[in-house]
Amino acid sequence: MHTEHTPPPKSRLTVRDAVDTAKFVLLAGGVIWLLAMGTQRLGYNWQWYRIPQYLWQVTDQGFTWGRLMQGFGVTLQITAVSMVLMLVVGMATALLRMSGSWAARGVARAYMELIRNTPLLIQIFFIYFVIAPILNMPAFWAAVIALSLFEGAYASEIFRAGITSIEAGQFEAAKSLGMGPYAMYRHIILPQAVRRVLPPLTSQAVSLIKDSALVSTIAILDLTQQGRIIDAETFLTFEIWFTVAAIYLVVILALAFVANYLEKRYKTV
């Protein structure tokens, strides 16, 4: 029996879509109006034309990055190294918590409780002012270690949740094939667990990027510290900090886009 194939209905703009769009436009207009009224009452004189020089400069010697972008480069270096170490620390802590040794579980638990129940700023100060002088450690690595340990404590719970979500039958099947713990986790458990925890790991990476602004308190010329210095020199308070916020926003949106792509790709594998 021949049946005709009915094409799917074309998507049309519904009343609900129109209402949502109108709400968004009204909200955006309200925010812009509030900003305009606030700056008018403050008597603030916007000087956006002065901002590009802090992003890039073109001189007789050629193209050079401005001070904000130089600070952004430092932020990217700290974030990239800290993100790798965060994953290593998080994975190691998760595996220690799931090990059969009570000593390993105790060390992992003590580390998590200590890190998660104390402020990150205090941890940065402790590592920079106490640990770094003893080990002759530069400020860069003090910041990286502090961020890695802090974010790694939260990443460990994400990894542990991903590992425990794997069906118990797969653990039993791997053991029945004679696999040791290392081979079992490497070839069977971890590849599946990592795919499942990509979304929460992305959120943790976003937190790492935002928390990296705190390293400006230990005299690291990152994006936030450069913004503070330029603000103090020029009094372009709103322009500078809106620009800094926009740079952070672009990086976080790019990271979310990459994570969303990887998540969709892994789902199709």
N, C-alpha and C positions, 0 to 999 in steps of 0.2 A: 504494500500500500504506500502510495507516494504522499508525502506530507510536505507542504510548503514551509520553507524556512522563513520565519518572521524576524526581520532585523530588529535589534534592540532599539527602544525609543531613544530619540536624541535628548540629551540633557538640555533643559530649558531653565531660564532664570525664574525661580519661584518667588512668590510673595515673601516667603520667609527670608530668602537670600537678599531681596531688595530691602527688607526691614533691617536685617543685620548690617548691610552696607551703610544704610542711612545712620544707624546707631554709631557705627565706627567713625563716619565722617563728622557727626556731631561731637563725639568724644574728642577726636583730634582737634576739631575747631575750638572746643572748650579749653583744651590744654594750651593751645597757641594763644588764645585770648587771655588766659590767666598769666602766662609768661609775659605777654605784652603789657598787661596792666601792672604786673609786679615791677618790671623794669622801668616803666614810666613813673611809678610812684617813688621808686628808689632814685630816680634821676640818673640811671646807668646809661652810659654812652657805649653802645656796641661798636667794637673795632675788629670785626672779623677779618678785615683786609691784612691785619698784622700776623695772622695765624700761619699762613703758608710758609713763612720764613723759618718757622720752628719745625716744619715737616720736611721741607727740602729747600735747597738753595742752588742756584745756577750762577756761578762766578766765572771769572776769566780762567780759573784753573779747571773748570768743568762742573759737573753735577756732583753735589754732596748732600748727604742726608742731614736734616735739621736735628736739633737736640731732642725733640720728642721722639723722632724715629730712631735715633741712636739709643735712647732709653728703652724704646720698644724692642730693639734688638737684644738688649741685655735681658729684658723680661722673657723673650722667646728662648734664650739660652737656658735661663734658670728653669723655666717651665718644662722644656724638652727633657733636660737631664732629670729633673725631679719626677716627671711622669714615668720615665723608664724605671727609676729606682722605686717609685710608688708601686708599680706592678710587681716588681721583684719582691719587695718587702711584704706586700699584701698576699701574694701567692705563698711565700714561705711561711707567713704567720698562719694562714688558713690551713696549710698542710700540717704544721706543728699542732694546731688545735685539734686536728682529727687523727693525730698519731696515737699509738697505743702506749706511749710513755707518759706517765703522769708528770715527770719533770718538764718535758717539752710542752705539754699542755699548760702547766703552771707558768712557765716563762712567757708563753704567748699571751696568756690571760693577763698576767701582770703588766706586760707591755701595753696591751690594749686599754686596760683600765687607767693606767698612768697617762697615756697620750690623750685618750678621748675625754678625760675629766679634768684636763688643765688647758688654759687658753693657749692658742698657737703663739700669740705675741710673747708670752712668758717663756715658751719653749725656744723661740728664736733668740731671745735675750740670754737665756741660760747657755745655749750652745755657743753663741757668739762671744759672750763675756767670760764664760767659765771654761768650756771645753776647748774652744778655738785657740786661746793663748797657750794652753798646755801642749796642744798638738801642733802649734804653729800653723794653724789653718786659716786660709784666706776667707774674707767675708763671703765671697761667692759660694764656697763649699759649705760654709756654715748655714747659709740660707737654703741651699739645696738639701742638706741633711735634715734640717728642721722641717721643711715642707714634705720631704719624702716620708719621714717617720709619721708625721701627722696624718697625711692623706692615706698612707699605707695601712694605718690602723682601721680606717673605714673601708678601704678596698678589700681588706682581708675578710670582712663580713660578707661582702658581695661575692667574692670567690667561694667562700664556704657555702653560701646559699646555692650557688650554681652547682657545686660538687654534690651537695646533698640532694639536689633535684634530680640527679641521674638515678634511674631505676636500679634497685638493688640487684636485679637479675643480671645486669651487665657486670657488676663487681664479681658476682659468683661465677659467671661465664668466663671471665678473664682468669680467675683463680683456677678454674677447672682445666683451662688450657695450659696451666703451668707458668703463667706470667707472674713475675715478681711485682712489687709495688711500683717500682720505677717505670717499667714497661707498661703496666696497666694504666697508670695515670697519664703517661706521655702519649700513648697511641689510642686510648679509648675514652678515658674519663675527661681529661682536660680539654681536648678539642671540642667536645660537646658542651662542656660547662662554659667555656669562653664565649661560644656563640650565644648562649642563653643570657649571659650577664653583660653583653655589650651596651644595652641602654643604661643600666645603672652605672656602669663604668664611665660612660660618657658624662653623666651627671657629676661623677666624682672628678673627672678631668676638668670640667667647667669650674668646680669649686677650687681646684688647684690653681687655675688661671687667676681667679678673683683673689684668692688668698695670697698669691704671690705679691700683691701690692704691699703687704705688710713688711716685706724685706727692705723697703725704703727706710725703715726705722734704724737700720744698722749701716747707714751711709753707703748703700749700693745705689748707683745711678741708674735705676730702672725707670720705666715709664712714669710711675707715680712720683718718684723723687725729682725727676726732671720737671714734671708739672709743677711741683711745689716751688722749685727754684725759679722757674720762669714766672710763676704767679707773684712771687715775692719781688721780683725785679720789675715787672711791668704792670702789676695790678689788673691784668686781664683775667679776672677770676672766673667769670662765667664762660668766656670763650675757651680758656685753657682746659677747664675741667669738663666741659661738654665735649671737647675734642678728645681728651683722654678717655672719657666714657665711650665715645663712638669707636675708638680704636679697639678697646676691650670688647665691645659689642660685635664688631666685625669678626674678630678672632673666634669668639664663642659661637657665633652663627656658622662660621666655616667649619669648626669642629663638629657641631651638631649635624651639618650636612654630610660630612664624611662618615660619621657614625651611622647616620640613617642609610647611607648607601651601602656600607658594609653589612648592616643588619638585613637589608633586603637581599643582598647578594648571598649571604649565608643561608637565608631561608629557602632560596631556590636551589641550593646545592644538595 
